[in-house]
Amino acid sequence: MPLRCVGCGNPIANTTERIVVNGAHEHDCVNPADVAYRIGCFRQAPGVVEAGNAISRYSWFRGFAWRLALCNRCGAHLGWAFVATAYTHFYGLILKRLTTEH
């Protein structure tokens, strides 16, 4: 089932791409500005574009650097791309910014 950007309806990821990272698919995370997010982990997210340089500081997943993940249609911030190597990566997407509605 496709998950879409709540802002523009663009297909972002598919529910079949859900993965478990550190023992769970969903994670409650808080950034340094004390903003809380509930994210889901996905193997692929073809509807996002990654932005910015990969940053290791403040990563919620040890050994992974992060970049912003934006909707490739409207530019909304949908989460983060996490990368450890060229072959090890996943997407942490903000669940309330995704919908199954079209």
C-alpha positions as CSV (number, residue, x, y, z in Angstrom):
1,M,0.0,0.0,0.0
2,P,1.5,3.4,-1.0
3,L,2.2,6.0,1.7
4,R,1.7,9.6,0.4
5,C,2.8,13.0,1.5
6,V,-0.1,14.6,3.4
7,G,0.6,18.0,1.8
8,C,0.5,17.1,-1.9
9,G,-0.5,13.4,-2.2
10,N,2.8,12.4,-3.8
11,P,3.6,8.7,-3.3
12,I,6.6,8.5,-0.9
13,A,7.1,4.9,0.1
14,N,5.3,1.6,0.2
15,T,4.2,-0.2,3.4
16,T,6.1,-3.3,2.0
17,E,9.3,-1.4,2.6
18,R,8.9,-1.2,6.4
19,I,11.9,-2.4,8.2
20,V,13.0,-3.0,11.8
21,V,16.0,-1.0,13.1
22,N,17.3,-1.4,16.6
23,G,14.4,-3.8,17.4
24,A,11.5,-1.7,16.1
25,H,9.9,-0.2,13.0
26,E,8.6,2.9,14.9
27,H,10.8,5.1,17.1
28,D,10.0,8.1,19.3
29,C,12.8,10.6,18.7
30,V,13.6,14.1,20.1
31,N,16.0,16.5,18.3
32,P,18.4,19.0,20.1
33,A,15.7,21.7,19.8
34,D,13.4,19.4,21.9
35,V,11.0,18.7,19.0
36,A,9.6,15.2,19.2
37,Y,8.9,13.0,16.2
38,R,7.5,9.5,15.8
39,I,9.2,8.0,12.8
40,G,8.9,4.7,10.9
41,C,11.9,3.0,9.2
42,F,11.8,2.2,5.5
43,R,14.2,0.4,3.2
44,Q,13.4,2.6,0.3
45,A,11.5,5.9,-0.2
46,P,11.5,6.8,-3.9
47,G,9.2,9.8,-3.3
48,V,11.9,11.7,-1.3
49,V,14.9,13.7,-2.3
50,E,17.8,13.9,0.1
51,A,19.1,17.4,1.0
52,G,22.2,18.6,2.8
53,N,25.5,17.0,3.8
54,A,25.4,13.8,5.9
55,I,25.8,14.7,9.6
56,S,26.9,12.2,12.3
57,R,26.2,14.6,15.2
58,Y,22.9,14.1,17.0
59,S,22.0,10.9,15.0
60,W,19.3,8.8,16.6
61,F,21.0,5.7,15.2
62,R,24.5,4.9,16.3
63,G,26.9,4.5,13.4
64,F,24.6,6.4,11.0
65,A,24.9,9.9,9.6
66,W,21.7,11.7,8.5
67,R,20.4,14.0,5.8
68,L,17.0,15.6,5.4
69,A,14.4,13.7,3.4
70,L,12.0,16.0,1.5
71,C,9.0,15.3,-0.7
72,N,10.3,15.3,-4.2
73,R,7.1,17.1,-5.4
74,C,6.3,19.8,-2.8
75,G,9.5,19.9,-0.7
76,A,7.9,19.2,2.6
77,H,10.2,17.8,5.3
78,L,9.2,14.2,5.7
79,G,12.1,12.8,7.7
80,W,15.7,11.7,7.3
81,A,17.9,9.5,5.3
82,F,20.3,7.5,7.5
83,V,23.5,6.2,6.0
84,A,26.4,4.2,7.4
85,T,28.0,3.1,4.1
86,A,27.1,3.2,0.4
87,Y,25.4,-0.1,0.9
88,T,23.8,0.5,4.3
89,H,21.0,3.0,4.5
90,F,17.4,3.5,5.4
91,Y,14.8,6.3,5.7
92,G,13.2,7.4,9.0
93,L,10.0,9.0,7.9
94,I,7.7,11.1,10.2
95,L,4.6,9.0,10.4
96,K,2.1,11.9,10.8
97,R,3.3,13.5,7.6
98,L,2.3,10.4,5.6
99,T,-1.1,9.1,4.7
100,T,-2.7,6.2,2.8
101,E,-5.4,8.5,1.4
102,H,-5.2,9.7,-2.1
